[in-house]
């Protein structure tokens, strides 16, 4: 029995190592590596349990998982924030950015009028309030944008027809536009040049290609027995679809970053990127000179997806690391969509 557990431990340790590697190799080259990156949180937790188990029973085998975890120690900050919130800054030159995949407003677009109004009030209190300078929305539409505009009457709005992302700003918007990043009719990336004091900042609201797997994932988690033939078919479909979606997101990110590199202004990118921090597309962004607000200033678990698959961080707020310092980052753990809202505070340095 002990030998079997050692072999299982070795396999899971190798899987964790492959999850580290997944951010360095594009899924367009080796697609299956993306799956290991997706399962990083679960592989990490299992390896921690193995280490504790061997520590109690046969301590020498604990080195298998311990060494594997240590080799990927820098990945831990992408999963669990360990930053202090005691930092205080003068309000001057601070920009407070909110981002949320609002899921077409289905949270409050319900037949129960009383409950609908209650949920709208919660959304206004928690997120759509005057404390935010800039708000980036994904999976928005005309109904959602009208609701937000009526809630924040003094804000300037950037949105276009057939664009499922939008930006609202306390500050004047001097220009905006959208990017065609895929073959879909609806555009999912919007940018706006926003005048902040004497500076101009370019903000992107981004929604990369969705995995579109909620229905199948919920079926496996809630309804299927392990080994059920239909469950196996659904699982194959989920894994194959995720690999295909990962490849599409890499190409979408290439298009966005090409546009970003031409920006004459410092850049903030916020939105639903549908990929984990162990993904190749995430590394594309970091390599382009962006900081991740969560890594810089958050504490606690980084879960942003509020759906059926737990522990996923797929929503981000990035900023040009040469021009912005992250002061604070918060994931608002309130169910108002199938994603939790993000709130980041940046300090803009002057040139």
Buried (B, 14 or more C-beta within 10 A) or exposed (E): EEEEBBEEBBEBBBBBBBBBBBBEBBBEEBBEBBBBBBBBBBBBEBBEEBBEBBEEEEEEBBEBBBEBBEEBEEBEBBBBBEBEEEEEEEEEBBBBBBBBBBBBBEBBBEEEEEEBEEBBEBBBEEBBEEEBBBBBBBBBBEEBBEBBBEBBEEBBBBBEEEBBBBBBBBBEBEEBBBBEBBEEEBBBBBBBBBBBEEBBBBBBBBBBBBBEBBEBBEBBEEEBEEEEEEBEEBBEEBBEBBBBBBBBBBBBBEBBBEBBEEBEBBBBBBBBBBBBBBBBBBBBBBEBBBBBBBBBBBBEBBBBBBBBBEBBBBBBBBBBBEBBBBBBBBBBEBEBBBBBBBBBBBBBEEE
